Amino acid sequence: MYLENVSLDAHDPGRLGRFWQGLLGGETLTDEAELFETRLAVPGGPVLDLCFPAVSEPVAPSPRLHVDVAGGPRQAEVVERALGLGARPLDIGQGDVPWVVLADPEGNPFCVMEERGEYAGAGALAAFPLDSADPARDAAFWAELSGWRPVPGGRLTALQHPSGLGPLLELCPEHAAKDPARKNRLHLDIRLEAGDDDDAVLARVLELGGREWNPGWGDLPWRLATDPSGNELCLLPARRP
């Protein structure tokens, strides 16, 4: 299994997807009315697809998973590029911090980060901060599903691709428990590989503290689950040869 997709719900997939592709770089994979996909590759590191499916639900404040964009010594330049592409400044009560908080064209918050040693080699995406009721427990959960490895010495419990390159998945102590009635607008997709049995994988998800998730969407070609803190994820079937 491996982490394949970062999926962000969109009212206008093309507009939102092109914003993020323009900000981060990438290669367009799908450009349809209901879905935009772009691929980000870190040389020698992970390949992640950013997927923007069409949904009608409104953007909710205080997302449990958001994007941190690498800024570093070029932070001001990255901020200006984001603003030029359609972002806007956002005040979420962050106060005087070294990172810059913005909203994308649909209002999803993201941060442009200052220079940090742990982001060296990350590429255009610095991190995915994910709210967690128990960071150590959830790090073990995501490490097994994604194949990513613990990053020692950081301020937060974090995982990274085995290459030591690409963004961090940061497990952040949550301020409030997950509302099961409100789906995360941004979620992660795990891709099974040849030989993986989806029933066995789902059973392992349950053993690690996750849960099967059934929102009543009918038959789907993938399985739906949550991590132990209630954050949704998709278990995508292995690709056919």
C-alpha positions as CSV (number, residue, x, y, z in Angstrom):
1,M,0.0,0.0,0.0
2,Y,1.1,3.6,-0.5
3,L,-0.2,7.1,-0.2
4,E,-1.4,8.1,-3.7
5,N,-3.9,11.0,-3.6
6,V,-4.6,14.1,-1.7
7,S,-8.2,14.9,-2.4
8,L,-9.8,18.3,-1.9
9,D,-13.5,18.8,-2.4
10,A,-14.3,21.6,-4.9
11,H,-17.3,23.6,-6.0
12,D,-15.5,24.3,-9.3
13,P,-12.8,21.6,-9.8
14,G,-11.2,23.2,-12.8
15,R,-10.8,26.6,-11.2
16,L,-9.5,25.2,-7.9
17,G,-7.3,22.6,-9.4
18,R,-5.7,25.1,-11.8
19,F,-5.0,27.4,-8.8
20,W,-3.1,24.7,-6.9
21,Q,-1.4,23.5,-10.0
22,G,-0.2,27.0,-10.8
23,L,1.0,27.5,-7.3
24,L,2.7,24.2,-6.8
25,G,3.6,23.1,-10.4
26,G,2.5,19.7,-11.7
27,E,1.2,17.9,-14.6
28,T,-2.5,17.8,-15.5
29,L,-3.9,14.3,-15.5
30,T,-7.7,14.9,-15.7
31,D,-9.6,18.1,-16.6
32,E,-13.3,17.4,-16.6
33,A,-16.4,19.2,-15.2
34,E,-16.6,16.9,-12.2
35,L,-12.9,16.2,-11.6
36,F,-9.5,17.9,-12.0
37,E,-6.3,16.0,-11.1
38,T,-2.7,17.2,-11.2
39,R,0.4,15.2,-10.4
40,L,3.3,16.4,-8.3
41,A,6.5,14.5,-8.3
42,V,9.5,15.1,-6.1
43,P,12.6,13.8,-7.9
44,G,13.9,10.8,-6.1
45,G,10.9,11.0,-3.7
46,P,7.1,10.5,-3.7
47,V,4.6,11.1,-6.5
48,L,1.3,12.5,-5.3
49,D,-1.8,13.2,-7.2
50,L,-3.9,16.2,-6.1
51,C,-7.5,15.4,-6.9
52,F,-10.4,18.0,-6.9
53,P,-13.8,16.2,-7.1
54,A,-17.0,18.3,-7.4
55,V,-19.1,18.6,-4.3
56,S,-21.9,20.9,-3.3
57,E,-21.2,21.1,0.5
58,P,-20.0,24.5,1.7
59,V,-16.5,25.1,3.0
60,A,-16.4,24.8,6.8
61,P,-14.0,26.7,9.1
62,S,-11.2,25.1,11.0
63,P,-10.4,22.2,8.7
64,R,-8.7,19.1,10.4
65,L,-6.4,18.6,7.4
66,H,-4.8,21.5,5.5
67,V,-1.8,22.2,3.2
68,D,1.4,23.9,4.2
69,V,3.2,25.3,1.2
70,A,7.0,25.6,1.2
71,G,8.1,29.2,1.3
72,G,11.5,29.4,3.0
73,P,13.7,32.3,1.8
74,R,11.2,32.8,-1.0
75,Q,8.2,33.1,1.3
76,A,7.2,36.6,0.1
77,E,7.5,35.6,-3.5
78,V,5.3,32.5,-3.0
79,V,2.7,34.6,-1.2
80,E,2.6,37.1,-4.0
81,R,2.2,34.3,-6.6
82,A,-0.6,32.8,-4.6
83,L,-2.4,36.2,-4.3
84,G,-2.0,36.7,-8.1
85,L,-3.5,33.3,-8.7
86,G,-6.6,34.1,-6.7
87,A,-5.8,33.5,-3.0
88,R,-6.6,36.1,-0.3
89,P,-5.2,36.9,3.1
90,L,-7.0,35.1,6.0
91,D,-7.1,35.9,9.7
92,I,-7.9,32.8,11.7
93,G,-6.6,34.3,14.9
94,Q,-3.0,33.2,14.2
95,G,-1.5,36.4,15.7
96,D,2.2,37.2,15.1
97,V,3.6,34.0,13.5
98,P,6.4,33.5,11.0
99,W,4.1,31.8,8.4
100,V,1.5,33.4,6.3
101,V,-2.1,32.3,6.3
102,L,-4.1,32.5,3.1
103,A,-7.4,31.2,1.7
104,D,-7.5,29.5,-1.8
105,P,-10.2,30.7,-4.3
106,E,-12.8,28.6,-2.5
107,G,-11.9,29.7,1.0
108,N,-9.8,26.7,2.1
109,P,-7.1,27.9,4.5
110,F,-3.5,27.1,3.8
111,C,-0.1,28.4,5.1
112,V,3.0,29.5,3.3
113,M,5.8,28.4,5.6
114,E,9.0,30.1,6.8
115,E,12.3,28.3,6.4
116,R,12.6,25.2,8.6
117,G,15.2,22.5,8.6
118,E,12.6,19.7,8.5
119,Y,11.2,21.0,5.2
120,A,14.6,20.7,3.4
121,G,13.9,18.5,0.4
122,A,10.2,18.7,0.8
123,G,9.5,20.3,-2.6
124,A,6.7,22.7,-3.2
125,L,4.5,21.1,-0.5
126,A,6.0,21.4,3.0
127,A,3.5,19.5,5.0
128,F,0.0,18.1,5.6
129,P,-1.0,19.0,9.2
130,L,-3.7,16.5,10.3
131,D,-5.6,16.9,13.6
132,S,-5.2,13.9,15.9
133,A,-6.6,12.8,19.2
134,D,-3.5,10.8,19.8
135,P,-0.5,11.7,17.5
136,A,1.7,8.7,18.4
137,R,-1.2,6.3,17.8
138,D,-2.3,7.9,14.6
139,A,1.3,8.1,13.3
140,A,1.6,4.3,13.7
141,F,-1.7,3.9,11.8
142,W,-0.7,6.1,8.9
143,A,2.8,4.7,8.8
144,E,1.5,1.2,8.2
145,L,-1.0,2.3,5.5
146,S,1.3,4.7,3.7
147,G,4.7,3.2,4.1
148,W,6.0,6.6,5.3
149,R,8.4,6.7,8.2
150,P,8.7,8.6,11.4
151,V,10.7,11.9,11.3
152,P,12.9,12.2,14.4
153,G,13.6,15.4,16.3
154,G,10.7,17.6,15.0
155,R,8.3,19.7,17.0
156,L,5.4,17.6,15.9
157,T,4.9,13.8,15.4
158,A,5.5,13.5,11.7
159,L,5.9,11.0,8.9
160,Q,7.7,11.3,5.5
161,H,8.3,9.2,2.4
162,P,11.1,6.6,2.9
163,S,13.3,8.6,0.6
164,G,13.4,11.4,3.2
165,L,12.0,13.7,0.5
166,G,8.6,15.3,-0.1
167,P,6.1,16.7,2.3
168,L,5.6,15.7,6.0
169,L,2.4,14.3,7.3
170,E,2.2,16.1,10.7
171,L,0.0,14.7,13.4
172,C,-1.2,17.8,15.4
173,P,-3.0,17.5,18.8
174,E,-6.6,18.3,18.1
175,H,-8.5,21.2,19.8
176,A,-11.8,19.4,19.5
177,A,-13.0,15.9,18.7
178,K,-13.9,15.1,15.1
179,D,-17.6,15.8,14.3
180,P,-18.7,12.5,12.6
181,A,-21.5,14.4,10.8
182,R,-19.0,16.7,9.0
183,K,-16.7,15.1,6.4
184,N,-13.2,16.5,6.1
185,R,-13.0,18.5,2.9
186,L,-9.4,17.4,2.4
187,H,-8.6,13.7,2.8
188,L,-5.9,11.2,1.9
189,D,-6.3,8.1,-0.4
190,I,-4.3,4.9,0.0
191,R,-3.7,2.7,-3.0
192,L,-3.5,-1.0,-2.6
193,E,-1.0,-3.0,-4.6
194,A,-1.2,-6.3,-6.4
195,G,-1.6,-9.1,-3.8
196,D,-3.3,-6.8,-1.3
197,D,-6.7,-8.1,-0.2
198,D,-9.1,-5.3,0.5
199,D,-10.9,-7.3,3.2
200,A,-7.6,-8.0,4.9
201,V,-6.5,-4.4,4.6
202,L,-9.8,-3.2,6.1
203,A,-9.4,-5.7,8.9
204,R,-6.0,-4.3,9.6
205,V,-7.4,-0.7,9.6
206,L,-9.8,-1.9,12.3
207,E,-7.1,-3.6,14.3
208,L,-5.1,-0.3,14.3
209,G,-8.0,1.6,15.7
210,G,-9.7,2.9,12.5
211,R,-13.3,2.3,11.5
212,E,-15.2,1.4,8.4
213,W,-17.2,4.4,7.2
214,N,-20.5,4.2,5.4
215,P,-22.0,7.5,4.4
216,G,-24.7,5.9,2.3
217,W,-23.2,6.7,-1.1
218,G,-24.1,3.3,-2.6
219,D,-21.7,0.8,-4.2
220,L,-18.2,2.2,-4.9
221,P,-15.1,0.6,-6.4
222,W,-13.1,1.5,-3.3
223,R,-13.5,1.1,0.5
224,L,-14.2,4.0,2.9
225,A,-12.7,4.2,6.4
226,T,-11.5,6.6,9.0
227,D,-8.3,6.8,11.0
228,P,-8.6,6.3,14.8
229,S,-9.4,10.1,15.3
230,G,-12.2,9.9,12.8
231,N,-10.5,11.5,9.8
232,E,-11.8,10.0,6.5
233,L,-9.7,8.1,4.0
234,C,-10.2,5.9,0.9
235,L,-8.7,2.5,0.3
236,L,-8.4,2.4,-3.5
237,P,-8.2,-1.0,-5.3
238,A,-4.9,-2.2,-6.8
239,R,-4.4,-1.1,-10.4
240,R,-5.0,-3.7,-13.0
241,P,-1.9,-4.7,-15.0
